[in-house]
């Protein structure tokens, strides 16, 4: 699996349209990670974002370079009854 990080500038990620950028919830200055996975390319917000919902508000590292937001972490704890 290979990956590359792009910067969002003026609502364009190297040829990707404004609509796609809106679907990803991106804005100017955000970094996007493009990961090749088999025949697919997966685009993700780069940096400290929740690996469950993709949000970046109140995230905590949970190990292995993965982050989870406070809301998703609470849902997992509740489901596991911790």
N, C-alpha and C positions, 0 to 999 in steps of 0.2 A: 504494500500500500504506500503510495507516495502522496505528498501534500505540498501545497504552496499557499502563501498568505498574500492576499490582495488588499489594497486600501480603497475605501469608498471615497470618490471625489465627484462632487457635483452630481450626485445621484446616478453615477455610472460606475460599474465595476468592469473595466476592460471589455466593453461591448455588451454587457447585460443591461436589459432595459429597466426603466423606472418602475414598471409594474412588479417585476421580480424583486427589486430592491425593497419595495413596499411590502411584499409578501413575507420577506425575511425580517422585516422590522428594523431595517438599517437606516443610518443617516450619515451625513458627511463625516469623515474621519474614522468611522468604524473599520475594524479589520475583519476580513472574511477569510476563513480557512477553506480551501478547496482540497478535498481528499479523494483520490482515485481508489475505488473499491470494486475490483473486478471490472465489469463493463459500465459501471455507474460513477458519476462524480457527485460527491456530497458537499454542499456548501453549508458552512456553519459560521456563526459569529465567532471570532477568535478572542482569546483572552479568558477572563474569569466569568464564565457563563454556566448556568445550571445545565447539566447534561440531560436532565429530565424534561424541562419545559423551555430551555433556551433563554430564560430571563437572566438579567445581570444585577438585580436588586438584592442586596443582603445575601451574597453567596459565601459559602464556606468550603474550604478544600476538605474532601472526604477521603483522599488518598489516591495514589497513582495519577496525580495531575488532574483529577476530576473534581468538579465543583457542584454543589447543590445549593439551591436557594432555601431560605428559611421556610417558605410555604411548603415546598416539596419534601423537605426534611421532616417537617411536622407530620405530613401525610404518611410518610413511610413509617415513622415512629408509631403513629396511631394504628396503622395497619398491622404492624408487628407487635403492638401492645407493649412497647418499651416504656 
